[in-house]
Amino acid sequence: QVQLVESGGGSVQAGGSLRLSCVASGFTMKRSCMGWFRQVPGKEREGVAHVTRDGATFYADSVKGRFTISKDNTSNTLYLQMNELKPEETAMYYCAASQGIAFVDVAWCVSHQYAYAYWGQGTQVTVSS
């Protein structure tokens, strides 16, 4: 059974840091694309960071230089290190993985977000001012 389980969310003051983790089970981490998304109720889901099977990364402009996506294939874990958090980044954060396992360019992951077939249940991040 394919499962993604996020953890590491919580409440933090503006300027603080959090590290999100996503443990994958039931499939290989060698996915074409894995990523972190966030969503606020009533707003569209936003792609925050993506990483390809061979480790190429892409970040939304709003998080560049502050967030880092990484993965550990040995422990089947995807991470998102978030620094200098801002109140407007309060949201539910989700990890996701594509069904495909081909090598792709990271731009493909960004432009083909429908390819993310597997999703976790989300972890809440709240940033207070």
MOCORBEL-V53314 format. One line per field, one symbol per residue. ss: DSSP state (h for helix, s for strand, l for the rest). phi: phi as a letter, one per 20 degrees, with the letter a starting at -180 (. if undefined). psi: psi as a letter, one per 40 degrees, with the letter a starting at -180 (. if undefined). Layout:
ss: ???
phi: ???
psi: ???
This chain:
ss: llsssssllssssllllsssssssslllllllsssssssllllllsssssssllllssslhhhlllssssssllllssssssllllhhhlsssssssslllllllhhhhhhlhhhsssslllssssssl
phi: .fbccebofrdbegnecbcecbedcnbfffegccbdcbbdgncffdfebccegenfcbcfgfdgnddcebbcffelcdcceddlfdgfefaedcdbbfffcffcffffffecffffedceencedcdde
psi: hhhhhiieiahiiheaiihiihhhieiiegidhiihiihhheiihhhdiihideeiihiideehedihiiihddefhhihhhifiideehihhiiiiidieihiidddddefeeehdhiieihhhhhi.
